[in-house]
Amino acid sequence: MTQHLALSLKPESKGDIVGTAESRPSRTMKWRSLQEFEAGRDVRPLREQFAERKELIAKYVPADVQAVHARTVAVLKRQGLAATALGIGARAPSFELPDHNGKPVSSGMLLNSGRLVVCFIRGRWCPFCVGQMEAMNSIAAQVNASGASLVAISPQTEKQAYFMHDQHKFGFPLLVDARNEVARKFGLVYRVPEEQQAIYQRTFVNLPFVNGDGSWELPIPATYMIDRDGTILFASANEDYTERPEPLDILASLE
């Protein structure tokens, strides 16, 4: 990943999304990468970088809020959402979605050129999604050099996808999956429970606005590598949004 994590507790400009689902309601807590504060690259494994995020959450987020998020993950695990999602050897559904600039991108077109790496994420408001995307951005050139393509898919609107792509200078497209139609075909979609909705609403994570619909549905994070014939070669889905596959493991799978 190209950047570390820092924590800002000062008010942000009106144009920012201030706070995350993990922030406390009484003060604004914005997740930032240290690229905003210092130069240099963070080449540590993603799990080490996420450990820092988790430490900050444990330190600054009220225990009752942490408990709600933990209960949500536990319920999803009991339901076996990741276990029933598409896995290795399955046939990946084809799709065509607009990117962050409104340009249509089809899986068939990309697979004509080589293998395809697809990352399903929740949105720009999620610090773990941002961290993963920054880490994937650091290997994007290597993915392309191998003859493969890389895309990310989220339910956020085209405007939100544009903001995310522009802010973090990603070298791959962010695709807009309205109402999670493609994520649903992969078996990744769940509805945010009401107690977690309440936390999101008071911490400036307005999913109906960010996603452009009132369903309160999200995908669990997942990463796939798809062969040219549509067969899934690598699959990593996890109900725990704080866990993501290592980019170097994905590169190794491309060899």
Secondary structure, 3 states (H helix, E strand, C coil): CCCCEEEECCCCCCCCCCCCCCCCCCCCCEEEEHHHCCCCCCCCCHHHHHHHHHHHHHHHCCHHHHHHHHHHHHHHHHHCHHHHCCCCCCECCCCEEECCCCCEEEHHHHHCCCCEEEEECCCCCCHHHHHHHHHHHHHHHHHHHCCCEEEEEECCCHHHHHHHHHHHCCCCCEEECHHHHHHHHCCCEEECCHHHHHHHHHCCCCHHHHHCCCCCEEECCEEEEECCCCEEEEEEECCCCCCCCCHHHHHHHHC
